Amino acid sequence: MILDIPNKMTDYSDTMAWTIMEPRDDMEFETHEAAYSFYKEYARSMGFGTAKLSSRRSRASREFIDAKFSCIRYGNKQQSDDAINPRPSPKIGCKASMHVKRGETGKWFVYSFVKDHNHELLPDQAHFFRSHREADSLKSDRLRKRKNLALVSKLCNAYQSFDSLENCIRNPHDKGRRLVLETDVAQLLLEHLMHMQEENPKFFYAVDLNEENKLRNIFWVNAKGMEDYTKFGDVVCIDTAYFTNKYKIPLVLFIGVNCHIQPTLFGCALIADDTLFTYVWLIQTWFAAMGERAPQVVLSDQDNALKAAVAQVLRGTRHFFALWHVLDKIPKQLEYLGLWNDTFMVKFNKCIFRSWTEVEFEKRWWKLLDRFNLREIEWIKLLYEDRLHWAPTFVRDISFVGLSTATRSESLNLWFDKYIQGETSLQEFIEKYKVILEDMYEEEAKADFDEWHEMPELKSPSPFEKQMSLVYAHEIFKKFQVEVLGAAACHLKKENEDERVAKYTIKDIEENQNYVVEWSQSRSSICCSCRSFEYKGYLCRHAIVVLQMTGCFCIPSKYIMQRWTRAALSRHTSDQKLEEVASKVRRYNDLCRRAIILGEEGSISQVSYNIALRAIKEAMKQCANVNILVARETPTTGLSIATASQTDEINQSIEKSEDQSASIKTSTRKVHMKSDPVKGKAAAENHNGTNLEVAEVDSFLASIFVPFISLLCGSFLHFDGTTFWCSYVVHMRSSAIV
């Protein structure tokens, strides 16, 4: 029921049930606490947290006469920048506040009120703010739970059908399930999550309650995880190992990998069981938190319920079982083989890793089963039925980016085992969670720092190594570099060739193993039986040998994953096409080479220095004008383009500047050759008379003076979100431009 608020509010406690309107200067309150209660209710309805900013007492009576209440984001963070462990602060300079004073009658009135906020208001999540948490009645609890469910429904457009989710949750087999936790730990966890959301409103969490209103499942992810997903969310591993291995905490992790080959956390969950209903709720909730952007590939344990849930929710995603999950189950499932186990594993590995075609896989599979009498084993039957989800023979046209390994000891998931053991309690995990994130982000920050402050060392004259040193982030480049060097130990033999595909056998002397490589020059497509690209995300030494021997001296762009490049370090270039980034790299390298030449010529004398300096200043103006035109975006595509007339104008400017650049080069060389002071003076006068004509140079010179100065200073450069080191400029001076 909606009622009008009277002009005079003599007792706010009698009006708590009324619809809250914004403060007005004609409102009165019995006490300043009543005024604050009103402001809190107003804040709850609007969707922001409150705080008591200040209050003042009378020096004579010692009674309160002045008080100010504000939004929790009022003011700015007051903390030293060099704090060892800086605490997050919600303060972002918001001005929203209510100032009340005590009048002569003893009543309190609104002295001033600022309504506007500089941040988003969250009315549906207002109860999460600390200022609005209080003991509610049972009715309020039920209303809050309904509100939570409605909020999840609103946020989760990813749910294919919310009704179907409700049906899953309310299935008769689902009744009574709940999360088994220690006493009071569930409340501690919820308070921890609410606190994290107060600190950062972008923090996301959702809870699932059973029919008895007991906690059943819970999921959460922080803002950094959601941001990382936009750049590295192509492959996601749903790690249920801690749950299936009966750890004390039933933990599920959503894990990805960043451009430094480090694990990144896309979300955490605690689940009551491993039923279809639980996994549907979990994946739908995670999918919603990730902005309804489905990954290309999902990796998980071999679990039928999880398999069905992924198929139901992530319809366009390819689902595979992580290889180590499958291989890890073999000793447990085939324990009775005893002494035959080693022999079995040798044959099994040959079947799955050395079968290039499906025909070879089928032949070896059934031969293996007949030898060990396994045709009637139920688990083996299921493994064969799911072969498309795990066997390397059937993995093509995708990449697992290192998240699917043969053993868990090689898996990035192992990183979390440093913090989570079988006896780790939930309370301990809550305390460790912040440490886990801090350690993870510190490792990433270190890798970012090294990326910008080091240049990878080239160890061979290989054009592939030189090419990828400009594109790959350091860690992935080091791994690719091993493959380049290993190519020297590979012997190539051509088997056959038709109009479309050439087939080669590669003898890897180091591994004493033969591999098969197929290469289609027309499609720039290459595939090796070692599956390096599919499992690791970069080409192997066997493919490199074939490319080199067939006259292709650069890695095809389809085999350079954007996620591994330096461009992935910048949010501004994360969506750029790789070809565009490579083009910028080539232009940048050319400018760096020219910068050194200009620096050498311009430093010979004061005259040549003046000429170069004037030319650079003018070129910078021209570049600024050109870049403004190019940076304009069309409303339909959002791509940076210029109109036809603008393009012609730019081209004419560039052609003119190129001619003038040539004249400058000739003139400066003449000055360099004339070392006589008198002749030098005459030459200077000659140049001073023509400096207006030669000052307009190639617009590219606007960029080359900066790298030259940075080279002298030993610093680094930022070029459209991608950083290249000046130490490389020295290397490029005597090398061919890639």
WOTAWO-V505740 format. One line per field, one symbol per residue. ss: DSSP state (~ for helix, > for strand, _ for the rest). psi: psi as a letter, one per 20 degrees, with the letter a starting at -180 (. if undefined). burial: + if it has 16 or more other ideal C-beta (glycine too) atoms within 10 Angstrom, else -. A space follows every 10 residues. Layout:
# WOTAWO-V505740
ss=???
psi=???
burial=???
This chain:
# WOTAWO-V505740
ss=__________ _~~~~_____ _______>>_ _~~~~~~~~~ ~~~~~~___> >>>>>>>___ ___>>>>>>> >__>_>____ __________ _>_>__>>>> >>_____>>> >>>>______ __~~~~~~_~ ~~_____~~~ ~~~~~~~~~~ ~~~~~_____ _~~~~~~~~_ _~~~______ ____~~~~~~ ~~~~~~~~~_ ___>>>>>>_ ____>>>>>> >_~~~~~~~~ ~~__>>>>>_ ~~~~______ >>>>>>>___ __>>>>>>>> _____~~~~~ ~~~~~~~~~_ ______>>>> ___~~~~~~~ ~~~____>>> >_~~~~~~~~ ~~~_~~~~~~ ~~~~~~~~~~ ~~~____~~~ ~~~~~~~~~~ ~______~~~ ~~~~~_~~~_ _~~~______ _______~~~ _~~~~~~~__ _____~~~~~ ~~~~~~~~~~ ~~~~~~~~~~ ~~~_______ __~~~~~~~_ _>_~~~~~~~ ~~~~~~~~~> >>>>>>>___ _>>>>>>>__ __>>>>>>>> ____>>>>__ _~~~~~____ ~~~~~~~~~_ ______~~~_ _~~~>~~~~_ _______~~~ ~~~~~~~~~~ ~~~~~~~~~~ ~~___~~~~~ ~~~~~~~~~~ ~~~~~~~~~~ __>______> ___~~~~~~~ ~~~~~~~~~~ ~~~~~~~~~~ ~~~___~~~~ ~~~~~~~~~_ ~~~~______ ~~~~~~~~~~ ~~~__>__>_ _>__>~~~~~ ~~~_____
psi=ppqpprhpnh nhhijhiqpp rqqqijqqqg rhhhghgghg hghghhlqqr qogrqpqphg ijqpipqpqr qijqaqpnqp hkqgmpqqpi pkjqiprppq qpahiiqpro gqpohqqkrq qmhijhihqh ijprorrhgh ghhghhgggh gggghmihph ohghgghghj phiipiqrpo rrpihggggg hghhghhhho iippqqqpqa hjkqpgqqqq qrhhghghhh hkjhpppooj hhghjlrhpm pppoqapaij lqqqojqqqp qhakrhgghg gghggghghj kkoqrhppqa rnphghghgg hhgmhjpppq pphhgghhig hghkhihcii gggghghghh ghhjohrhgg ggghghhghh hjljhjpghh ghgghjhiih phhjoqkrpi kjiorhqhhi qhhhhiihho rhjprhghhg highgggggg hghghghggh hijqpqppjr jphggggihi gqqgghhhgh hhhghihhkp ppppgrpahg pppqppoohg ilqqqppppo hhjlpqpqii kggghhjqqr hghggggghj jokqpqhijo phhirhhiip hhjhjqqhhg ghghgggggg hgghggghgg giigrhghgg gggggggghh gggggghggh ipqqhghjqo rqrghhgggg gggggghggh hhhgggghhg hhhoiphghh gghghghhij hhhihoapih ihhhhghggh ghikarqpol ippqqhhhgg ghhjqqp.
burial=--------+- -+--+--+-+ --+---+++- ++-+++-+++ ++++-+++++ +--------- ---+++++++ +++++----- ---------+ +--+-+++++ ++-----+++ --+---+--- ++--+++++- ++-------- -------++- -+--++-++- -+--+--++- ---+--+++- +---++--+- -+++-+++-- +-++++++++ ----++++++ ++-+++-++- ++++++++++ +++---++++ ++++++++++ ++++++++++ ++++++++++ ++++++++++ ----+-++++ +++--++-++ -+++--++++ ++++++++-+ ---+--+--- +--+---+-- ++++++---- +--++--++- -+-+-----+ --+--+--++ +++-+---++ ++++++-+-- +++-++---+ ---+-++-++ --+--+---+ ---+--++-- +---++---- -+++++++++ +++++++-++ +-++-++--+ -+-------- ++-+-+-+-- ----+++++- -----+++++ ++++++++++ ++++++++-- -+--+---++ +++++++++- --++-+---- ++-++--++- ++++++-++- ++-++-++-- ++-+++-+++ -++--+---- ---------- -+-------+ --+---+--+ +--++-++-- ++-+------ --++--+--- ---+++++++ ++++++++-+ +----++-+- ++++++-++- ++-----+
